[in-house]
Amino acid sequence: MNQASLAPWACHPARSRGRRVAEPASPPRNEHQRDRDRIVHSTAFRRLVYKTQVFINHEGDLFRTRMTHSLEVAQLGRSAARALALNEDLVEAIALAHDLGHTPFGHAGQDTLHECMRAHGGFEHNLQSLRVVDSLEARYPAFDGLNLSFETREGILKHCSRRHAERLCAAEADGPAQRFLAGTQPSLEAQLVNLADEIAYNTHDIDDGVRSGLLSLEQLADVPLFAQWQQAVLAEHPALATAPGRRLLFETLRRMLSALMGDLIDSTAAALATAAPADVDAVRALPAPLAGFSPDVRAQTTALKRFLFSALYRHPQVVQTTGLARKVVAELFAAYLARPAEMPEDFAAATDLPRSVADYVAGMTDRFALREHQRLTGRRVFGD
């Protein structure tokens, strides 16, 4: 990334708001390249390869995982950042870290852990991602966590309730949670990652849904955003209508993804031209995000998300699987709370035991959670 080519409203690495613990520079890397490297080498990042996106790890080798999803988000985010003269390295760092706090078994695991922690402050994966990089990674002698730059931490904390923001700001007044109290925005790089995340999971959940047999091209023909690109593909390549394999699906998704990215870049560029913020602090001070889709495309993506929720995420087979996964997480939490010595010593010795149990369970991969559940209960939840 050529820093001289960055737009005035981009996050310039040389003007970073710094780290919680000051460190000497690490040339030739800039601050956000250094963040990316720390994330990639972290234990939490490696665990993403065996954490669920939609389909649990044992259901197939080719379904997306949290790691492959994070890589796709990083690729899309960097492409958009390059087109808009934003900080590609920062976008990549945020994208690779944004799911570090996800539990095993996807949203089913998160929702169950939140229920288990309801009397102890709750559980939310965005907060947990920040907790991972701020506290839980234990790699360096001088500090806990990865000691990432403010800009990367700002992008990781995508959502935060007022109650949690007040708690975080009590410990770090000018930290990344302050914007949730002030009603301000994150950087454009953080805004881009949020939208790249949405584009990635909308397109790859269609792919995985068809691969699983739970979605069909006939169903998707009723979804306008998908249908328009499938029709365009068939107009150009009519033989694909009866061809074996999945080329029709792949080409339709490729064109759909390209259209979404093009709309995101064009709409954001137009918003920037109108607002003309002087710098990143001016971006943060605006009442609403500048990165976004056009109104028509936003309506189409909303309709697609509704379809995926009803046809895929609430499909009886998925619901049955996630129901079993919820049981695993709930029983693991109860077992460790009752018998802390079953956890590693550093987790068992923590003063806030419920939060320590949540940290331990949240850090598990799907398959490690299943092995631990079988060890502690003597029951096997899923077959081979």
SETIDREN-30500 format. One record per residue: chain; x, y, z of N, C-alpha, C in turn. Coordinates in steps of 0.001 Angstrom, whole numbers. Each point is the difference from the previous one (the first is absolute). Example, Ala and Ser with C-alpha at 12.3 -4.5 7.8 and 13.67 -1.06 7.14 Angstrom:
% SETIDREN-30500
ATOM   chain      n_c1      n_c2      n_c3     ca_c1     ca_c2     ca_c3      c_c1      c_c2      c_c3
ATOM       A     13190     -5690      7800      -890      1190         0       900      1200         0
ATOM       A      -350      1050      -720       820      1190        60      -770      1090       730
//
This chain:
% SETIDREN-30500
ATOM   chain      n_c1      n_c2      n_c3     ca_c1     ca_c2     ca_c3      c_c1      c_c2      c_c3
ATOM       A       842     -1196         0      -842      1196         0       877      1246         0
ATOM       A      -215       869      -943       721      1270       -72      -743      1036       827
ATOM       A       578       379      1143      -693       914       894      -231      1366      -637
ATOM       A       860       371      -937      -163      1295      -659     -1257        50      -861
ATOM       A      -517     -1163      -396     -1173       -34      -870     -1315       -67       785
ATOM       A        61       -20      1312     -1213       -79       802      -808      1292       -81
ATOM       A     -1322      -134         0      -874      1167        10       135       754      1321
ATOM       A      -338      1284        27       118       771      1250      -824      -591      1148
ATOM       A     -1131      -654      -341      -896      -531      1036       332     -1444       387
ATOM       A      1072      -545      -549       435     -1345       385       736        50      1336
ATOM       A       143     -1165       625       816      -121      1207      1465      -142      -432
ATOM       A       808       995       241      1413       -41      -355       777      -662      1128
ATOM       A       752     -1046      -279       720      -708      1063       909       903       818
ATOM       A       622       974      -636       913       884       722      -729       901       982
ATOM       A     -1320       125      -154      -781       835       917      -927      -850       869
ATOM       A       385     -1243       219      -792      -888       856      -143       582      1405
ATOM       A     -1126      -287       636      -195       417      1392       737      -903       977
ATOM       A       743      -968      -518       924      -753       819      -580     -1225       680
ATOM       A       823      -583       860      -328     -1228       724      -167       303      1484
ATOM       A      -686      -855       699      -184       225      1439      1328       -46       740
ATOM       A       897      -878      -426      1354       -43       549       947       445     -1114
ATOM       A       728      1086       244       889       534     -1031      1100     -1001      -335
ATOM       A       279      -127     -1302      1059      -889      -471       828       719     -1048
ATOM       A      1286      -357      -124       802       577     -1088      -563      -420     -1352
ATOM       A       245       804     -1012      -433      -354     -1361       685     -1280      -451
ATOM       A      -583      -630     -1021       534     -1262      -509       171        77     -1511
ATOM       A       933       847      -467       190       111     -1457       502     -1314      -581
ATOM       A      -356      -289     -1282      -639       914      -947     -1522       -10        62
ATOM       A      -589      -714       953     -1463       -58        79      -566      1290       588
ATOM       A     -1184       410      -490      -716      1075       675      -841      -593      1130
ATOM       A      -671       841       759      -709      -459      1195     -1116      -993      -316
ATOM       A      -671       185     -1122     -1139      -868      -307       449     -1310      -646
ATOM       A      1121        24      -701       599     -1260      -457       446      -831      1200
ATOM       A       530       660      1001       422      -687      1221     -1195      -635       708
ATOM       A     -1121       727        42     -1228      -571       574      -409     -1259      -747
ATOM       A       -19        92     -1333      -393     -1158      -815       880     -1207       312
ATOM       A      1302       225        98       915     -1106       249      -253      -633      1359
ATOM       A      -258       820       996      -284      -540      1336     -1289      -829         3
ATOM       A      -979       460      -734     -1273      -733       -71       199     -1350      -676
ATOM       A       701        -6     -1134       203     -1237      -750       770     -1031       818
ATOM       A       907       441       848       804      -927       796      -630      -335      1351
ATOM       A     -1182       527       262      -644      -251      1293      -638     -1386        54
ATOM       A      -141      -518      1212      -674     -1282       198     -1468        94      -397
ATOM       A      -641      1106       349     -1427       161      -301      -264       -47     -1493
ATOM       A       917       547      -801      -197       -32     -1450        96     -1429      -525
ATOM       A       944      -757       477       135     -1391      -467     -1236      -815       339
ATOM       A      -629       290      1116     -1204      -759       386     -1160       213      -961
ATOM       A        -1      1108      -733     -1126       291      -891      -182     -1054     -1085
ATOM       A      1057      -739      -302       -94      -996     -1070      -951     -1131       368
ATOM       A      -244      -201      1294      -911     -1055       434     -1204       565       751
ATOM       A      -386      1230      -343     -1208       590       579     -1047       178     -1089
ATOM       A     -1231      -299       357     -1129        -2      -921      -297      1365      -600
ATOM       A      -369        19     -1272      -669      1157      -585     -1509      -282        38
ATOM       A      -494      -894      -841     -1393      -470        90       -31     -1488       328
ATOM       A       850      -771      -702        -9     -1445       158      1118      -430       943
ATOM       A      -343      -849       958       943      -422      1024      1132      -803      -634
ATOM       A      1157        85       602      1236      -505      -593      -107     -1435      -518
ATOM       A      -706      -877       717       -32     -1410      -399      -886      -245     -1215
ATOM       A      -741      1025      -452      -974      -216     -1072       620         5     -1391
ATOM       A      1240       422      -131       641       -23     -1319      1254       847       -19
ATOM       A       940      -385      -878      1289       687       -48       -35      1286      -814
ATOM       A      -993       183      -872        31      1121      -932      -899      1160       405
ATOM       A      -735      -124      1100      -807      1115       468       890      1073       617
ATOM       A      -475      1250       -58       776      1092       577       163      -174      1500
ATOM       A      1134       459       484       251        99      1435       210      1479       316
ATOM       A       162       304      1279       281      1386       368      1296       493      -643
ATOM       A       969      -880      -183      1249       448      -614      -186       306     -1474
ATOM       A      -615      -911      -756      -166       275     -1422      -894      1221      -203
ATOM       A     -1003       157       867      -842      1204       -71       843      1249       238
ATOM       A       847       -17      1009       828      1170       313       938       338     -1151
ATOM       A       547     -1027      -653       866       237     -1155      -779       621     -1158
ATOM       A     -1232      -454      -206      -825       576     -1063      -337      1455       304
ATOM       A      -318       287      1254      -286      1387       384      1226       874      -233
ATOM       A      1177      -502       367      1225       767      -192       252       287     -1476
ATOM       A      -232     -1001      -849       213       201     -1444      -956      1045      -556
ATOM       A     -1271      -109       345      -981       969      -491       289      1392       557
ATOM       A       322        55      1283       272      1290       618      1205       691      -608
ATOM       A      1066      -755      -267      1190       599      -601      -306       519     -1400
ATOM       A      -796      -740      -766      -347       460     -1353      -738      1329        45
ATOM       A      -962       101       913      -761      1250       128       886      1128       516
ATOM       A       853      -299       974       886      1024       547       945       540     -1066
ATOM       A       517      -888      -856       906       441     -1066      -723       942      -964
ATOM       A     -1231      -351      -345      -766       833      -935      -316      1370       588
ATOM       A      -112        75      1323      -386      1248       662      1178       726       642
ATOM       A      1217      -487      -244      1221       608       558       -22        21      1526
ATOM       A      -491     -1074       582        -3      -149      1452      1130      -937       423
ATOM       A       150      -192      1282      1116      -752       576      -267     -1503      -100
ATOM       A       574      -642     -1010      -227     -1432      -227       500      -853      1163
ATOM       A      1140       366       563       563      -800      1085      -904        11      1223
ATOM       A      -570      1152       302      -930        93      1135     -1261      -805      -273
ATOM       A      -531        95     -1209     -1173      -787      -368       285     -1488       179
ATOM       A      1156      -436      -460       352     -1414       124        93      -418      1467
ATOM       A       643       820       819       134      -334      1423     -1361      -129       667
ATOM       A      -885       956      -249     -1342       -57       597      -752     -1240      -482
ATOM       A        65      -264     -1301      -727     -1139      -567       484     -1317       589
ATOM       A      1301      -157       153       535     -1264       517      -309      -182      1480
ATOM       A      -250      1099       715      -257       -86      1445     -1472        65       366
ATOM       A      -878       327      -947     -1364       361       394      -791     -1159       596
ATOM       A       381     -1248      -265      -739     -1151       535       793      -779      1052
ATOM       A      1073       569       534       818      -748       956      -778      -383      1259
ATOM       A     -1033       751       331      -769      -281      1213     -1166      -942      -202
ATOM       A      -188      -503     -1229     -1123      -909      -233       201     -1328       740
ATOM       A     -1083      -516       500       -24     -1274       710        39     -1165      -986
ATOM       A       179     -1232       497      -268     -1146      -871     -1481       -31      -377
ATOM       A      -310      -615     -1109     -1379      -215      -462      -719      1293      -378
ATOM       A       745      1005      -424      -608      1195      -560      -919       740       947
ATOM       A     -1089       550      -567      -903       824       806      -732      -828      1054
ATOM       A      -164     -1294      -241      -632      -845      1019       847       -20      1268
ATOM       A      1322       -95      -168       886        16      1148        -8      1337       706
ATOM       A        16      1074      -791       -19      1338       601     -1277       227       791
ATOM       A     -1145      -320      -593     -1278       240       680       -97      -805      1288
ATOM       A       483     -1233       -28       -55      -834      1194       930       529      1076
ATOM       A      1191       410      -387       936       538       990      -535      1303       593
ATOM       A      -704       782      -794      -629      1216       532     -1051      -355      1051
ATOM       A      -785     -1027      -268      -990      -444       996       693      -476      1273
ATOM       A      1067      -756      -142       734      -485      1169       582      1157       813
ATOM       A       364      1081      -689       662      1134       659      -959      1148       308
ATOM       A     -1281      -231      -164      -965      1096       164       119       669      1362
ATOM       A       223      -786      1041       111       565      1354      1401       531       299
ATOM       A       896      -109      -968      1401       377       236       513       981     -1048
ATOM       A      -893       775      -604       424      1003      -966      -225      -363     -1448
ATOM       A      -484     -1227      -252      -299      -408     -1362      1241      -328      -810
ATOM       A      -230      -363     -1255      1100      -338      -922      -358       505     -1380
ATOM       A       960       656      -659      -207       516     -1352      1303      -148      -777
ATOM       A       -64      -554     -1206      1243      -383      -678       857      1185      -408
ATOM       A      -598      1178      -294       837      1155      -309       814       442      1209
ATOM       A      -644        44      1153       722       314      1236      1061     -1055       283
ATOM       A      -330     -1253      -274       953     -1072       259      1204        86      -947
ATOM       A      -227       424     -1241      1121       182      -925       969      1041       543
ATOM       A      -548      1101       517       865      1019       601       689      -553      1243
ATOM       A      -719      -774       785       582      -598      1200      1152      -949      -355
ATOM       A      -151      -729     -1087      1066      -908      -448      1272       777      -294
ATOM       A      -119      1079      -789      1213       727      -403       518       919      1097
ATOM       A      -863       376       952       432       887      1088       527      -759      1211
ATOM       A      -525     -1208       249       305      -667      1269       372     -1468      -114
ATOM       A      -729      -766      -798        71     -1457       104      1203      -614      -693
ATOM       A       449       569     -1098      1222      -525      -615      1174       256       953
ATOM       A       748     -1031       315      1117       116       942      1288      -391      -718
ATOM       A       647       995      -617      1163      -279      -837      1208       865       353
ATOM       A      -246      1155       577      1071       983       154       316       237      1478
ATOM       A      1257       242       328       363       162      1411      -451      1315       624
ATOM       A      -204      1038      -797      -264      1330       553     -1478       344       109
ATOM       A      -881      -805      -596     -1427       340        26      -833     -1234      -336
ATOM       A     -1269        36       428      -972     -1006      -419      -563       384     -1365
ATOM       A      -547      -974      -708      -587       276     -1298      1040       257     -1067
ATOM       A      -446       599     -1111       879       262     -1139       440      1458       -73
ATOM       A      -563       860       861       377      1420        30      -118       623     -1394
ATOM       A     -1168      -150      -600      -223       517     -1351      -224      1508        27
ATOM       A        96       612     -1170      -221      1443      -116     -1464       344       260
ATOM       A      -242      1254       354     -1366       461       232      -874      -255     -1218
ATOM       A       516       262     -1197      -814       -84     -1210      -480     -1420      -271
ATOM       A       849      -984       258      -416     -1390      -186     -1019      -388      1057
ATOM       A       229       388      1228      -950      -306      1085     -1337       674      -245
ATOM       A         8      1210      -514     -1231       709      -341      -816      -790     -1013
ATOM       A       676      -551     -1004      -703      -769     -1020      -510     -1329       510
ATOM       A       703      -624       930      -430     -1281       561     -1298       171       781
ATOM       A      -125      1118       735     -1184       218       836     -1117       583      -863
ATOM       A      -680      -865      -702     -1031       408      -960     -1290       408       702
ATOM       A      -401      -736      1035     -1223       281       757       345        98      1478
ATOM       A      -771       790       728       217        94      1444     -1200       691       624
ATOM       A      -611      -628       986     -1119       632       699       518      1141       874
ATOM       A      -889       893       395       409      1120       856       565      -503      1320
ATOM       A      -610     -1033       555       475      -544      1279      1436      -493      -123
ATOM       A       288      -750     -1060      1357      -506      -188       964      1134      -357
ATOM       A      -472       992      -779       862      1130      -356       402       781      1252
ATOM       A      -942       203       906       322       710      1242      1030      -765       815
ATOM       A      -132     -1308        36       965      -816       751      1387        89      -633
ATOM       A        61      -109     -1329      1293        78      -674       624      1386       137
ATOM       A      -832      1045       -85       533      1363        94       462       337      1415
ATOM       A      -566      -672       998       472       214      1368      1448      -436       147
ATOM       A       390     -1008      -780      1380      -495        48       896       695     -1016
ATOM       A      -584       526     -1083       768       638     -1070      -866      1103      -602
ATOM       A       144      1192       538      -921      1090      -328       -29       332     -1486
ATOM       A      1143       -31      -660        57       353     -1419       173     -1226      -885
ATOM       A      -475     -1142       468       152     -1241      -736     -1031      -156     -1101
ATOM       A       -33     -1162      -641      -893      -203     -1148     -1481       -38       351
ATOM       A      -349      -141      1284     -1418       -32       373      -592      1396       149
ATOM       A       838      1028        43      -487      1348       274      -990       482     -1060
ATOM       A       179      -448     -1242      -893       472     -1065     -1430      -468       192
ATOM       A      -209     -1087       735     -1365      -474       229      -731       874      1010
ATOM       A       741       731       802      -606       973       915      -161      1357      -675
ATOM       A       949       347      -875       -25      1305      -661      -873        29     -1250
ATOM       A      -380     -1192      -512      -808       -61     -1220       777       341     -1252
ATOM       A      1307      -260        -3       827       281     -1164       264     -1286      -791
ATOM       A       788       110     -1068       220     -1112      -928      1411      -554       139
ATOM       A       230     -1227      -469      1364      -502      -101       648       503     -1289
ATOM       A      1238      -358      -209       707       377     -1225      -680      -599     -1231
ATOM       A       327       550     -1156      -515      -562     -1250       487     -1427      -201
ATOM       A      1218      -291       453       519     -1359      -130      -862      -978       793
ATOM       A      -394       391      1204      -875      -850       806     -1370      -139      -652
ATOM       A      -518      1078      -554     -1291       -53      -678        51      -956     -1196
ATOM       A      1096        41      -746       132      -887     -1163         1     -1463       415
ATOM       A       719      -322      1081        52     -1398       446     -1397      -490       373
ATOM       A      -804       838       654     -1362      -397       351      -787      -426     -1236
ATOM       A       162       744     -1089      -753      -293     -1216       611     -1147      -792
ATOM       A      1326      -110        11       642     -1157      -629      -410     -1283       700
ATOM       A      -148        56      1305      -484     -1132       793     -1383      -432      -484
ATOM       A      -871       969      -191     -1367      -296      -461         2      -605     -1395
ATOM       A       777       576      -912        77      -539     -1361       529     -1431        27
ATOM       A      1033      -231       787       610     -1330        50      -988     -1042       500
ATOM       A      -660       264      1139      -856     -1069       524     -1269      -176      -816
ATOM       A      -507      1054      -633     -1179      -179      -856       313      -900     -1185
ATOM       A      1147       222      -633       323      -793     -1184       462     -1408       372
ATOM       A       862      -121      1017       493     -1350       272     -1008      -861       740
ATOM       A      -981       607       676     -1050      -823       605      -916      -587     -1069
ATOM       A      -197       726     -1104      -724      -587     -1129       780     -1200      -530
ATOM       A      1294       181      -228       843     -1078      -526       -55     -1218       913
ATOM       A       211       205      1296       -12     -1126       939     -1391      -610       122
ATOM       A     -1029       834       -80     -1359      -512        91      -347      -923     -1158
ATOM       A       418       378     -1228      -241      -860     -1162       862     -1252        85
ATOM       A      1261       158       411       890     -1153       141      -587     -1022       980
ATOM       A      -627       479      1053      -562      -890      1023     -1268      -703      -457
ATOM       A      -646       523     -1060     -1278      -537      -443     -1195       632       692
ATOM       A       238       981       894     -1099       639       717      -620      1149      -790
ATOM       A       734       537      -975      -532      1018      -901        72      -527     -1421
ATOM       A      -929       453      -833         2      -389     -1414        28      1250      -874
ATOM       A       452      -164     -1243       -15      1119      -934     -1428       445      -293
ATOM       A      -946      -923        93     -1405       368      -223      -481       966      1081
ATOM       A       379      -259      1261      -344       933      1077       658      1361      -219
ATOM       A      1260       -27      -388       754      1244      -150      -496       830     -1179
ATOM       A      -678      -638      -943      -545       735     -1152     -1066      1003       432
ATOM       A      -529      -147      1210     -1001       933       519       620      1142       795
ATOM       A      1329         9       120       699      1064       735       544       977     -1035
ATOM       A      -518      1246       -63       356       909     -1100      1493       215      -185
ATOM       A       759       171      1082      1425       279      -140       732     -1154      -673
ATOM       A      -375     -1234       333       610     -1168      -623      -561      -223     -1402
ATOM       A     -1312       123      -137      -662      -333     -1267       493       849     -1161
ATOM       A       220      1293       252       410       862     -1125      1347      -425      -575
ATOM       A       899      -481       848      1310      -404      -497       -30     -1417      -569
ATOM       A      -861      -842       526      -156     -1323      -606      -576       130     -1410
ATOM       A      -974       877      -158      -577       209     -1326      1027       563      -988
ATOM       A       858       890       494      1044       564      -858       994     -1076      -434
ATOM       A       338      -893       920       923     -1093      -324      -625      -926     -1038
ATOM       A     -1271      -363       185      -656      -915      -929      -204       628     -1370
ATOM       A      -193      1327       -25      -135       674     -1298      1295       -96      -798
ATOM       A      1114        10       694      1304       -55      -659       492     -1437      -192
ATOM       A      -386      -881       934       462     -1401       -34     -1200      -932       216
ATOM       A      -913      -116      -967     -1224      -780       197       249     -1473       296
ATOM       A      1117      -536      -456       279     -1417       237       181      -313      1484
ATOM       A       290      1008       804       186      -246      1434     -1301      -411       698
ATOM       A     -1136       263      -644     -1287      -356       615      -115     -1494       228
ATOM       A       636      -802      -847       -99     -1458       126      1373      -655       195
ATOM       A      1024       811       150      1349      -558       146       186      -599      1388
ATOM       A       759     -1106        97       299      -550      1325       969       921       747
ATOM       A        90      -223      1294       909       819       794      -655      1285       478
ATOM       A       826       931       473      -529      1182       684       467      1295      -656
ATOM       A       321       -63     -1292       513      1207      -648     -1031      1117       -45
ATOM       A     -1271      -366      -181     -1044      1026       -20       -45       739      1338
ATOM       A        42      -746      1089        -6       624      1322      1240       868       195
ATOM       A      1169      -546      -315      1238       742       221        21      1310      -790
ATOM       A      -403       -66     -1259        45      1200      -837     -1046      1021       462
ATOM       A     -1159      -487       431     -1010       920       512       510       708      1252
ATOM       A       590      -748       931       524       600      1224      1158       945      -297
ATOM       A       839      -366      -962      1118       881      -356      -521      1350      -480
ATOM       A     -1004       -34      -870      -539      1259      -522      -750       773      1075
ATOM       A      -724      -705       832      -719       667      1083       973       686       952
ATOM       A      1060      -713       368       997       566       910       666      1222      -633
ATOM       A       348       -96     -1278       627      1133      -677      -928      1208       -35
ATOM       A     -1289      -256      -219      -965      1098       -31      -137       657      1365
ATOM       A       -25      -807      1048       -98       554      1352      1231       834       334
ATOM       A      1171      -509      -356      1227       750       264        28      1298      -805
ATOM       A      -406       -70     -1245       -27      1209      -824      -948      1040       550
ATOM       A     -1168      -440       453      -967       934       567       535       613      1292
ATOM       A       628      -821       847       575       506      1250      1056      1066      -290
ATOM       A       890      -267      -935      1072       952      -322      -583      1279      -587
ATOM       A      -919      -127      -948      -569      1183      -655      -818       839       974
ATOM       A      -813      -652       827      -848       735       940       835       693      1062
ATOM       A      1041      -679       465       872       605      1008       779      1161      -589
ATOM       A       494      -159     -1215       727      1089      -659      -893      1226      -172
ATOM       A     -1260      -229      -362      -930      1126      -166      -258       690      1332
ATOM       A      -154      -780      1070      -223       583      1318      1212       802       464
ATOM       A      1190      -501      -298      1219       721       363       126      1305      -787
ATOM       A      -377       -31     -1263        70      1212      -811      -936      1083       531
ATOM       A     -1148      -433       509      -962       959       544       449       527      1361
ATOM       A       412      -888       877       361       398      1364      1373       661        61
ATOM       A       939      -466      -830      1371       525       -58       610       196      1382
ATOM       A        69     -1052       828       582       169      1338      1487       352      -100
ATOM       A       451       846       911      1388       460       -60       979     -1089       382
ATOM       A      -412      -869       919       901     -1045       484      -830     -1080       682
ATOM       A       667      -975       604      -722     -1117       611      -818       458      1195
ATOM       A       454      1008       717      -793       490      1131     -1295       656      -476
ATOM       A        35       623     -1172     -1229       554      -577      -954     -1110      -407
ATOM       A       543     -1129      -482      -830     -1174      -308      -675      -495      1275
ATOM       A       761       -82      1073      -540      -497      1263     -1085       916       563
ATOM       A       109      1297      -258      -938       974       571     -1332        59      -737
ATOM       A       -99      -650     -1151     -1248        52      -772     -1115      -758       706
ATOM       A     -1264       386      -235     -1117      -658       689      -326     -1399      -519
ATOM       A       504      -350     -1175      -298     -1316      -586      1213      -483      -787
ATOM       A       106     -1312      -222      1120      -520      -795       -39       523     -1434
ATOM       A      1175       120      -604        89       385     -1407        38     -1210      -916
ATOM       A       569     -1108       455        59     -1216      -815     -1367      -662       -30
ATOM       A      -428      -422     -1177     -1301      -656       -82      -386      -343     -1422
ATOM       A     -1134      -681      -117      -565      -364     -1296      -976      1082      -462
ATOM       A      -342       -46     -1273     -1080       851      -500     -1321      -499       584
ATOM       A     -1038       832        37     -1284      -436       579      -570     -1253      -653
ATOM       A        81      -107     -1336      -552     -1178      -680       749     -1271       400
ATOM       A      1321        66        27       786     -1179       354      -183      -338      1471
ATOM       A      -100      1016       854      -263      -288      1417     -1329      -743       159
ATOM       A     -1006       382      -735     -1292      -695        69       146     -1448      -477
ATOM       A       795      -221     -1047       193     -1353      -514       789      -870       990
ATOM       A      1010       559       634       764      -792       969      -840      -328      1225
ATOM       A      -876       902       379      -896      -272      1127      -944     -1148      -333
ATOM       A      -525       -12     -1224      -876     -1094      -421       754     -1319       -39
ATOM       A      1263        29      -450       814     -1217       -19       221      -522      1413
ATOM       A       292       891       942       220      -438      1385     -1265      -624       589
ATOM       A     -1145       565      -331     -1267      -585       482      -176     -1410      -557
ATOM       A       308      -161     -1281      -106     -1326      -615       933      -995       681
ATOM       A      1266       373       205       959      -912       621      -420      -358      1417
ATOM       A      -548       955       712      -436      -287      1368     -1092     -1061         5
ATOM       A      -993       159      -855     -1126      -931        25       321     -1330      -671
ATOM       A       738        37     -1110       221     -1223      -783      1218      -796       441
ATOM       A      1013       674       546      1226      -697       368       211       -35      1513
ATOM       A        97      1165       623       339        25      1424     -1093      -625       866
ATOM       A     -1258        55      -488     -1107      -613       745      -467     -1309      -648
ATOM       A       797      -540      -909      -323     -1303      -595       -33     -1046      1115
ATOM       A      -959      -931       -26      -102      -987      1086      1288      -756       284
ATOM       A       771      -313     -1045      1250      -739       220      1025       858       747
ATOM       A        70      1287      -379       923       910       688      -462       219      1431
ATOM       A     -1309       172       191      -540       220      1347       274     -1202       899
ATOM       A      -152     -1204      -548       274     -1198       788      1463       -48       424
ATOM       A       898       293      -927      1430       -25       304       365      1070      1016
ATOM       A      -502      1213      -205       341      1074       929      -625      -233      1368
ATOM       A     -1127      -689        43      -583      -341      1289       920      -898       807
ATOM       A       601      -986      -676       962      -863       686      1234       790       419
ATOM       A       442       925      -862      1173       813       327      -276       876      1222
ATOM       A     -1191       558        93      -361       802      1180       114      -836      1275
ATOM       A      -439     -1232       -91        55      -889      1164      1445      -243       418
ATOM       A       886      -178      -973      1418      -215       298       570      1200       746
ATOM       A      -238      1212      -511       557      1203       619      -566       202      1404
ATOM       A     -1298      -170       166      -614       184      1319       548     -1002      1015
ATOM       A       165     -1248      -424       491     -1017       927      1486       173       296
ATOM       A       776       471      -962      1396       312       275       110      1119      1023
ATOM       A      -780      1052      -186        47      1132       928      -343      -457      1411
ATOM       A     -1069      -777       140      -418      -471      1320      1054      -905       623
ATOM       A       612      -852      -800      1001      -936       530      1229       733       512
ATOM       A       499       963      -754      1194       729       422      -295       908      1200
ATOM       A     -1206       550        31      -362       855      1134       -48      -813      1286
ATOM       A      -495     -1228      -109       -71      -872      1174      1349      -622       351
ATOM       A       838      -227     -1034      1289      -670       233      1103       765      -738
ATOM       A       403      1164       519       980       838      -696      1315      -712      -282
ATOM       A       358      -972       826      1272      -696      -187        48      -778     -1308
ATOM       A     -1144      -180      -667        -9      -657     -1306       561       903     -1097
ATOM       A       130      1298       310       587       942      -950      1498       131       260
ATOM       A       762       577      -941      1406       300       266       139       895      1230
ATOM       A      1133       -70       633       196       660      1297      -237      1506       -56
ATOM       A       457       666     -1062      -160      1453       -51     -1469       410       -91
ATOM       A      -843      -802      -640     -1434       286       -36      -652      -361      1336
ATOM       A       381     -1114       570      -606      -453      1255       298       941      1158
ATOM       A      1144       679       -31       416       853      1118      -525      1425       -95
ATOM       A      -733       339     -1061      -470      1373      -194      -972       412      1110
ATOM       A        20      1274       372      -888       479      1066     -1460        72      -466
ATOM       A      -227       337     -1256     -1354        29      -563      -211     -1314      -749
ATOM       A      -454     -1020       734       -87     -1338      -580      -983       -87     -1167
ATOM       A     -1229       556        90      -906      -103     -1155       597       599     -1276
ATOM       A       660      1165       116       589       606     -1189      1159      -845      -518
ATOM       A       759      -592       914      1103      -856      -417      -516     -1245      -724
ATOM       A     -1092      -578       484      -606     -1152      -678      -472       409     -1392
ATOM       A      -640      1176       -93      -449       479     -1312      1180       201      -941
ATOM       A      1098       554       512      1197       184      -822       520     -1343      -512
ATOM       A        17      -988       878       538     -1302      -373      -882      -687     -1048
ATOM       A     -1297         6       232      -925      -639      -940        -8       744     -1332
ATOM       A        -7      1332        46       -35       787     -1237      1227      -256      -856
ATOM       A      1137      -294       624      1220      -224      -750        92     -1359      -661
ATOM       A      -927      -891       293        83     -1360      -527      -356       -74     -1476
ATOM       A       607      -930      -696      -454      -357     -1335     -1200      -943       136
ATOM       A      -708      -202     -1101     -1145      -923        21       422     -1381       500
ATOM       A      1059      -520      -588       337     -1389       312       593      -153      1400
ATOM       A       716      1027       499       500       -92      1367     -1162        76       986
ATOM       A      -995       841      -285     -1174        84       865      -720     -1351        67
ATOM       A      -119      -673     -1141      -663     -1305       -18       807     -1047       773
ATOM       A      1327        42      -139       831      -946       755       -89       249      1501
ATOM       A        43      1265       391      -102       330      1421     -1369      -378       560
ATOM       A     -1033       237      -790     -1351      -360       452      -101     -1509       206
ATOM       A       553      -773      -922       -36     -1451       154       823      -447      1214
ATOM       A      1149       648       224       832      -351      1154      -712       285      1320
ATOM       A      -698      1120        60      -622       428      1257     -1343      -662       258
ATOM       A      -711      -373     -1082     -1350      -554       169       -97     -1476      -344
ATOM       A       978      -504      -756       -62     -1390      -448      -950      -216     -1161
ATOM       A      -518      1085      -574      -950      -122     -1108       592       570     -1284
ATOM       A      -309      -639     -1121       427       463     -1327     -1218       634      -678
ATOM       A       101      1270      -296     -1158       735      -516      -176      -220     -1495
ATOM       A      1071       102      -778       -67      -168     -1440       729     -1273      -396
ATOM       A      -509      -664     -1038       665     -1193      -516      1213       384      -823
ATOM       A       672     -1010      -511      1196       237      -836      -409       667     -1306
//
